Amino acid sequence: MAETTAIKNGTAALPSIENDAAWAAFLGGGETMDSMTALKIGAVFRCVDLISKTMASLPLHLFESADGKRKDKAREHPLYSLVYALPNEYTTAYEFWQMFVANMLLTRGGFAKIERDNRGNVTALWNIPTANVAGVYETKRGGRCITVATSEGGETLLAGEYLYVPNFRFTSDRSPSDPIALAGKILGMANDVNSLSASAFKSGVNPGGFLETPSGLSDKAYARLSEDFQKKYAGVQNAGKFIILEEGAKAQLVDRDLEKTQALAARKFAVTEICRVFGVPPHLCMDLEHATFTNIEQQSLEFVRDCVNPTSVRIEQAMYRDLLTPRERRRYFFKFNTNGLLRGDTAARVAYYNAGRQNGWLNADDIRALEDMNPLPEGQGGELYIVNGNMISLANVPINIPKGAKKGGAIT
């Protein structure tokens, strides 16, 4: 058994009896699929990188709504600058959210440590790699806590001391499912196809054909035949020449059509399957096989609606729960601004702004803000809401009927 083990996976030691994943990899001859292995697959890296950097680039604001109707950016609140610009003294908001979202996508959830001052105000947020979190546990008092592995051993964080956005939940409200494990078959297939291709190219055995002789060749005849072949038929300059053979030798060409191996088709299919797992349109993973000028813009909008928006809501609600006090929840909330992602081309934006301007739900300053422009100078009417003068209420229709129409009896 030891000899078989050494031949199979290069080690004389069998996996631990408790390690099911290692045994599965050993018996199957494959590689254990985890987040780091998955990231080595090009389509996975592209999907995770795209979603995480898209979320990181979105402006995240803390809003205040005292009356439940009007909302304003709570710039004076200590949390505003933490989530929008600088979560801690060493990390920008972009860096923080990209790492946080990447952990959300590849593991059972995203974690961050919350630092507070003596009065309970949040002063800093620090990313916690999910691999360092042992799990979410119930405390004796009914609350929840996490245990984090650190360089000094371990640290227990109680509720209010960590931000937690769980991944897909199905069988337990405390232990989310691992997305890499759920998609293991798909990712494993993609990894195996990539490994097969890499192995084939690395071995370098790609013969163009072989020569068959009715009887063996002497060393001298073999050397002369090899030299003759290299001199007369090898290289681009000798392509298409007829091969002259002696003593009944026959030339057999090797068909190297990669399409027949279906390796290329399998790799294309794997990209599509991985895009389905992460909710990313294939054209954003550089797969343009089925992309057209008419459907790319629509698919990009669907990416925002079906992938970015749900992710945004998950994070916003977790921040509302973990960062705000019960009193603050009455008037404060977090919101990602995805308007920039939904902007169409120039003609579509002009039509949208015209409709809003003429129907009174956008003013000039609102439109300028959406285009990242400063408001109009005071006194130039940038804050005024106006409507088309031809639009009147039904009650005022008789008042505005032309006199000629009234005299003619058309309207009474």
CORBELFEN-V268846 format. One record per residue. N is the residue number from 1. RES is the residue in one small letter. SS is DSSP state (h for helix, s for strand, l for the rest). PSI is psi in degrees with one decimal (* if undefined). Layout:
N;RES;SS;PSI
N;RES;SS;PSI
This chain:
1;m;l;-40.3
2;a;h;-39.0
3;e;h;-42.7
4;t;h;-40.8
5;t;h;-44.4
6;a;h;-38.2
7;i;h;-36.0
8;k;h;-49.5
9;n;h;16.9
10;g;l;18.7
11;t;l;148.9
12;a;l;-3.4
13;a;l;134.3
14;l;l;156.4
15;p;l;158.8
16;s;l;145.8
17;i;l;-22.8
18;e;l;-12.7
19;n;l;90.6
20;d;h;-39.0
21;a;h;-40.7
22;a;h;-38.8
23;w;h;-38.7
24;a;h;-41.1
25;a;h;-38.8
26;f;h;-47.3
27;l;h;-32.5
28;g;h;-11.4
29;g;l;8.4
30;g;l;-165.6
31;e;l;137.6
32;t;l;129.3
33;m;l;114.0
34;d;l;-174.8
35;s;h;-40.2
36;m;h;-37.9
37;t;h;-40.8
38;a;h;-37.7
39;l;h;-18.9
40;k;l;-10.1
41;i;l;125.5
42;g;h;-44.5
43;a;h;-36.5
44;v;h;-47.0
45;f;h;-42.1
46;r;h;-44.9
47;c;h;-47.2
48;v;h;-43.8
49;d;h;-42.3
50;l;h;-50.1
51;i;h;-43.8
52;s;h;-41.9
53;k;h;-25.6
54;t;h;-46.3
55;m;h;-38.9
56;a;h;-27.9
57;s;h;-10.0
58;l;l;134.4
59;p;s;131.3
60;l;s;118.7
61;h;s;150.5
62;l;s;121.8
63;f;s;152.4
64;e;s;131.1
65;s;l;97.6
66;a;l;-36.2
67;d;l;1.7
68;g;l;0.2
69;k;l;-64.2
70;r;l;139.2
71;k;l;142.8
72;d;s;149.8
73;k;s;127.1
74;a;l;69.2
75;r;l;-24.8
76;e;l;-11.8
77;h;l;138.5
78;p;h;-29.5
79;l;h;-22.7
80;y;h;-51.9
81;s;h;-26.8
82;l;h;-47.4
83;v;h;-22.7
84;y;h;-35.2
85;a;l;-51.4
86;l;l;93.0
87;p;l;-32.4
88;n;s;174.6
89;e;l;-14.2
90;y;l;-13.2
91;t;s;130.9
92;t;l;165.0
93;a;h;-38.6
94;y;h;-48.6
95;e;h;-41.2
96;f;h;-50.8
97;w;h;-29.7
98;q;h;-44.1
99;m;h;-40.6
100;f;h;-47.6
101;v;h;-37.6
102;a;h;-41.1
103;n;h;-37.5
104;m;h;-42.3
105;l;h;-32.0
106;l;h;-9.9
107;t;l;-166.4
108;r;l;0.6
109;g;s;172.2
110;g;s;142.6
111;f;s;147.3
112;a;s;142.0
113;k;s;136.7
114;i;s;123.9
115;e;s;133.6
116;r;s;155.2
117;d;l;-172.6
118;n;l;-23.2
119;r;l;3.7
120;g;l;2.9
121;n;l;138.8
122;v;s;127.9
123;t;s;-19.1
124;a;s;154.4
125;l;s;133.8
126;w;s;131.2
127;n;s;140.9
128;i;s;113.8
129;p;l;131.1
130;t;h;-28.7
131;a;h;-22.0
132;n;h;-3.8
133;v;s;121.6
134;a;s;-33.3
135;g;s;175.5
136;v;s;127.0
137;y;s;156.3
138;e;s;134.8
139;t;l;170.4
140;k;l;-26.7
141;r;l;3.5
142;g;l;-6.2
143;g;l;-173.4
144;r;s;151.8
145;c;s;165.2
146;i;s;152.6
147;t;s;123.8
148;v;s;128.9
149;a;s;129.0
150;t;s;175.2
151;s;l;-20.0
152;e;l;3.0
153;g;s;-81.7
154;g;s;158.5
155;e;s;136.1
156;t;s;126.7
157;l;s;127.8
158;l;s;171.0
159;a;l;135.0
160;g;l;-12.5
161;e;l;1.5
162;y;s;149.9
163;l;s;132.5
164;y;s;122.8
165;v;s;102.9
166;p;s;158.6
167;n;l;-155.8
168;f;l;125.3
169;r;l;137.4
170;f;l;-53.3
171;t;l;-11.8
172;s;l;140.3
173;d;l;-3.4
174;r;l;-29.8
175;s;l;95.3
176;p;l;156.6
177;s;l;149.2
178;d;l;117.3
179;p;h;-31.4
180;i;h;-35.9
181;a;h;-39.6
182;l;h;-36.6
183;a;l;21.6
184;g;h;-40.6
185;k;h;-45.1
186;i;h;-47.8
187;l;h;-36.0
188;g;h;-40.2
189;m;h;-45.7
190;a;h;-40.3
191;n;h;-39.4
192;d;h;-40.9
193;v;h;-41.4
194;n;h;-40.8
195;s;h;-38.6
196;l;h;-44.8
197;s;h;-44.1
198;a;h;-39.8
199;s;h;-40.2
200;a;h;-43.0
201;f;h;-35.5
202;k;h;-37.0
203;s;h;-30.0
204;g;l;13.1
205;v;l;93.4
206;n;l;69.6
207;p;l;145.9
208;g;l;-18.0
209;g;s;-168.5
210;f;s;160.9
211;l;s;135.2
212;e;s;126.8
213;t;l;146.2
214;p;l;-25.7
215;s;l;162.4
216;g;l;160.2
217;l;l;143.7
218;s;l;164.9
219;d;h;-39.1
220;k;h;-43.8
221;a;h;-37.0
222;y;h;-43.9
223;a;h;-41.5
224;r;h;-39.8
225;l;h;-40.6
226;s;h;-45.0
227;e;h;-40.4
228;d;h;-40.9
229;f;h;-44.2
230;q;h;-38.0
231;k;h;-40.9
232;k;h;-24.9
233;y;h;-12.9
234;a;l;150.2
235;g;l;161.2
236;v;h;-35.3
237;q;h;-18.5
238;n;h;10.1
239;a;l;137.9
240;g;l;-4.2
241;k;l;148.4
242;f;l;140.0
243;i;l;126.8
244;i;l;118.0
245;l;l;156.4
246;e;l;160.9
247;e;l;41.6
248;g;l;12.7
249;a;l;147.0
250;k;s;140.7
251;a;s;126.6
252;q;s;118.5
253;l;s;146.4
254;v;l;125.5
255;d;l;116.0
256;r;l;40.3
257;d;l;107.5
258;l;h;-24.2
259;e;h;-35.8
260;k;h;-24.6
261;t;h;-13.9
262;q;l;15.8
263;a;h;-41.2
264;l;h;-42.9
265;a;h;-38.2
266;a;h;-38.1
267;r;h;-39.4
268;k;h;-42.6
269;f;h;-37.0
270;a;h;-38.4
271;v;h;-45.1
272;t;h;-42.3
273;e;h;-41.4
274;i;h;-37.8
275;c;h;-37.5
276;r;h;-40.9
277;v;h;-43.5
278;f;h;-5.1
279;g;l;32.8
280;v;l;129.7
281;p;l;139.4
282;p;h;-33.4
283;h;h;-23.3
284;l;h;-12.1
285;c;h;20.7
286;m;l;20.3
287;d;l;97.2
288;l;l;18.6
289;e;l;-39.9
290;h;l;14.9
291;a;l;143.3
292;t;l;167.9
293;f;l;-24.9
294;t;l;-24.3
295;n;l;-11.8
296;i;h;-45.2
297;e;h;-40.7
298;q;h;-41.1
299;q;h;-35.2
300;s;h;-39.3
301;l;h;-37.0
302;e;h;-32.4
303;f;h;-42.9
304;v;h;-44.8
305;r;h;-42.9
306;d;h;-15.4
307;c;h;-55.2
308;v;h;-47.2
309;n;h;-47.5
310;p;h;-38.1
311;t;h;-40.4
312;s;h;-45.4
313;v;h;-40.4
314;r;h;-45.0
315;i;h;-43.0
316;e;h;-44.7
317;q;h;-34.3
318;a;h;-38.2
319;m;h;-39.7
320;y;h;-40.4
321;r;h;-43.8
322;d;h;-24.9
323;l;h;-26.4
324;l;l;145.9
325;t;l;161.4
326;p;l;-35.4
327;r;l;-39.4
328;e;h;-28.2
329;r;h;-17.1
330;r;h;-23.5
331;r;l;-10.1
332;y;s;151.0
333;f;s;159.0
334;f;s;149.8
335;k;s;125.1
336;f;s;142.0
337;n;s;106.2
338;t;l;9.5
339;n;h;-38.2
340;g;h;-31.1
341;l;h;-22.9
342;l;h;-0.1
343;r;l;128.7
344;g;l;-158.9
345;d;l;177.7
346;t;h;-44.4
347;a;h;-40.7
348;a;h;-39.4
349;r;h;-40.9
350;v;h;-43.7
351;a;h;-41.0
352;y;h;-46.2
353;y;h;-38.9
354;n;h;-43.8
355;a;h;-44.1
356;g;h;-39.0
357;r;h;-45.0
358;q;h;-20.8
359;n;s;6.4
360;g;l;11.8
361;w;l;5.6
362;l;l;138.4
363;n;l;179.0
364;a;h;-39.2
365;d;h;-34.8
366;d;h;-45.5
367;i;h;-42.5
368;r;h;-36.1
369;a;h;-38.9
370;l;h;-24.0
371;e;l;14.8
372;d;l;40.4
373;m;l;155.0
374;n;l;156.3
375;p;l;160.2
376;l;l;152.1
377;p;l;150.3
378;e;l;136.5
379;g;l;-6.0
380;q;l;9.8
381;g;l;18.8
382;g;l;-24.7
383;e;l;0.3
384;l;l;139.3
385;y;l;126.3
386;i;l;161.0
387;v;s;161.6
388;n;l;131.3
389;g;l;-20.1
390;n;l;-7.1
391;m;l;116.7
392;i;l;165.0
393;s;l;159.4
394;l;h;-32.8
395;a;h;-27.6
396;n;h;2.9
397;v;l;-47.0
398;p;h;-32.8
399;i;h;-32.2
400;n;h;11.5
401;i;l;132.0
402;p;l;147.1
403;k;h;-37.3
404;g;h;-38.4
405;a;h;-35.9
406;k;h;-44.3
407;k;h;-35.3
408;g;l;-9.6
409;g;l;7.8
410;a;l;-32.5
411;i;l;134.3
412;t;l;*
